[in-house]
Amino acid sequence: MNSKEEFRFLNQAFSSLFEKYKYSVIKYVYNEGEFGNYEVVFRIDTIKLRVIRDKGQIFFEVNSLTELDEWFDLGLVLELLEIQIDPPKRNQLKRHVEILDENFYKIRTIFSAENYYQTKINLKKIGKVRAERMFGLNG
């Protein structure tokens, strides 16, 4: 796939969200020489969403409009919201979008300007516990 085809594919995958919420593309970088890796940043309603494809794996990250460059993995955000789902495989773009769509209101709420500070603290705590669990790290 080339850059235009990939961008069209992304727009199709996100069409359900784009039909419901105001959105814009903030950034789109495509590297055909690097396995077709890309990074795209969307503003969807009141949050920013970064989608990264790296060597065929898809990563979703969420950010507040008030934050410049601190991103949180969608799985970590869902864990904070106590949403129990089977995590999608890293190459399942459509499933990631469905999960985001199903939980968008809750995600939007915790990333709002009035809630973001506490959300950020809580996400960092969960991230630390996750790292300790995954890698056996302590404190």
C-alpha positions in Angstrom: 0.0 0.0 0.0 1.2 3.5 -0.7 0.6 6.6 1.4 -2.7 7.6 -0.2 -4.1 4.1 -0.1 -3.1 3.7 3.6 -4.7 7.1 4.5 -7.9 6.1 2.7 -7.9 2.8 4.6 -7.5 4.7 7.9 -10.4 7.0 7.0 -12.6 4.0 6.2 -11.6 2.3 9.5 -12.5 5.4 11.5 -15.7 6.3 9.5 -18.0 5.3 12.4 -16.3 7.8 14.8 -15.9 10.5 12.1 -19.6 10.4 11.4 -20.4 11.0 15.1 -17.8 13.4 16.2 -16.0 16.5 14.9 -12.5 15.5 13.8 -9.4 16.7 12.1 -6.0 15.2 11.1 -3.3 17.0 13.0 -0.3 14.9 11.7 0.3 12.2 9.2 3.7 10.7 8.5 4.1 7.6 6.2 7.4 5.9 5.6 7.1 3.5 2.7 10.8 2.4 3.1 10.2 1.3 6.6 7.6 -1.5 6.1 4.9 1.1 5.5 5.1 2.4 9.0 3.0 5.4 9.8 2.0 7.8 12.5 -1.3 9.7 12.4 -2.7 12.0 15.0 -6.4 12.8 15.0 -8.3 15.3 17.0 -11.6 13.6 17.6 -14.1 15.8 19.5 -12.2 16.7 22.7 -9.3 14.2 22.7 -6.3 13.5 20.5 -5.7 10.0 19.3 -2.4 8.8 17.9 -2.3 5.6 15.7 1.1 4.2 15.0 1.9 1.3 12.8 5.3 -0.1 13.4 6.4 -3.3 11.5 2.8 -4.3 11.0 1.7 -3.7 14.6 -0.9 -1.1 15.5 -0.7 1.0 18.6 -3.4 3.4 19.8 -2.6 6.2 22.2 -4.8 8.8 23.8 -3.9 12.4 24.8 -5.8 15.3 26.2 -6.1 18.5 24.1 -4.5 20.3 27.1 -1.3 18.1 26.9 1.4 18.6 24.3 3.2 15.3 24.2 2.2 12.8 26.9 0.4 9.8 25.4 -1.3 6.9 27.1 -1.8 3.4 25.6 -5.5 2.7 24.9 -5.2 -0.5 26.9 -4.0 1.4 29.9 -6.9 3.8 29.5 -9.4 1.0 29.4 -7.8 -0.6 32.5 -8.3 2.7 34.3 -12.0 2.7 33.3 -12.2 -0.9 34.5 -13.4 -2.0 31.0 -12.8 -5.7 30.6 -12.3 -6.8 27.0 -10.2 -9.2 25.1 -7.4 -7.0 23.9 -7.3 -6.9 20.1 -4.2 -8.2 18.4 -1.7 -5.5 17.5 -2.7 -5.7 13.8 -6.5 -5.4 14.2 -7.2 -1.8 13.3 -10.9 -2.3 13.0 -11.3 -3.9 16.4 -9.3 -1.1 18.0 -11.7 1.5 16.4 -14.7 -0.5 17.6 -13.4 -0.5 21.2 -12.7 3.2 21.0 -16.1 3.9 19.6 -17.9 1.8 22.2 -16.1 3.6 25.0 -15.6 7.1 23.6 -17.8 8.9 26.0 -16.0 7.6 29.0 -12.6 8.2 27.5 -13.6 11.7 26.5 -14.8 12.4 30.0 -11.6 11.3 31.8 -9.4 13.3 29.3 -11.5 16.5 29.6 -9.6 19.6 30.9 -11.3 19.3 34.3 -10.5 15.6 34.8 -7.1 15.3 33.0 -4.8 16.1 35.9 -6.2 13.2 38.1 -6.5 10.9 35.1 -2.8 11.5 34.3 -1.8 10.6 37.9 -4.0 7.5 37.9 -2.7 6.3 34.5 0.9 6.7 35.6 0.2 4.6 38.7 -1.5 1.9 36.6 1.4 2.0 34.1 3.9 1.5 36.9 2.0 -1.5 38.3 1.7 -2.9 34.8 5.5 -2.6 34.2 6.2 -4.2 37.6 3.9 -7.1 36.7 5.2 -7.5 33.2 8.9 -7.1 33.9 9.3 -7.9 37.6 10.4 -4.3 38.3 10.1 -2.9 41.9 9.5 0.7 42.8 
